[in-house]
Amino acid sequence: MAQVTLIDTVSPAADGAARPRHPEKAHRPDAPVKRKPAWIRVKAPGSPVWAETRKIVRDNNLVTVCEEASCPNIGECWSQRHASFMILGDTCTRACAFCNVRTGMPGPVDDAEPENVADAVARMGLEHVVVTSVDRDDLDDGGAGHFARVITAIRTRAPATTIEVLTPDFLRKDGALETVVAAQPDVFNHNLETVPSLYLTVRPGARYFHSIRLLQKVKELDAGMFTKSGIMVGLGESRNEVLQVMDDLRSADVDFLTIGQYLQPTRKHHAVADFITPDAFKAYETTAYAKGFLLVSASPLTRSSHHAGEDFARLRAARESRAA
């Protein structure tokens, strides 16, 4: 097994000049990078199917969170023709301390993107697709209308494909949430990312209880829609804080919880405080099920969209079983 770390510290601008990927982090002192433990190992990407998936993404001029966020599971997922599409460009208006997506002022929205995403979904034969985005605080609706257009395009081109959206928080964007829910995705996911006490340092542009309320409101708008949220651990949180997050999410009637290990993209990002052991992840999973979640995925390499298709099938089965 090879250990893979994907790092992109500079990106070419439209004028061809090099620009820092994270200008707001450029002058920060380097944070120490801890050696990964034996239980965090992934295969290096490069299989023929991985190459085919990459070609489809490139041919349709698409962005994936798999690449932009340096996901450690990209080799596995792309080799199974699984990819999570990141719409609304590759540049985020937020500057979270954990995230490797580039930051700055985004370009204009690509009107062809909904059809391009739908074409890629059809060509890849996806049974389940995850659509996420950067934060677009510069747009009046935060990009909600574009999410809706992407969902509609996929429904038209690949009607059998189930759709999961992983949205921003739409902070101070009245009506944005309603627009996305009205487009009827099968799963509405919005990640809390971390515990409330770490928001100022890890996720300074967001508000913890706004995110909780967002997830709660999805159920108020459509009680049958599955809701999902996830956090990273290893950022310096305590176990009791993680348990409180579970309680807050259950108070919002969230169905599915993911918990994964935070991995530091570069020395300029938030340092890893701890590597959480597989046994500790198992204990979190057991506790979360006891608190009433329909489905829980908790492991060092768990990510929001990892095994999303298989998890959606399990989620539906869990609801049916509980109803019975």
Secondary structure, 3 states (H helix, E strand, C coil): CCCCCCCCCEEECCCCCEEECCHHHCCCCCCCCCCCCCCCCCCCCCCHHHHHHHHHHHHCCCCEHHHHCCCCCHHHHHCCCCCEEEECCCEECCCCCCCCCEECCCCCCCCCHHHHHHHHHHHHCCCEEEEEECCCCCCCCCCHHHHHHHHHHHHHHCCCCEEEEECCCCCCCCCHHHHHHHCCCCEEECCCECCHHHHHHHCCCCCHHHHHHHHHHHHHHCCCCEEEEEEEECCCCCHHHHHHHHHHHHHCCCCEEEEEECCCCCCCCCCCCCCCCHHHHHHHHHHHHHCCCCEEEECCCCCCCCCHHHHHHHHHHHHHHHHC
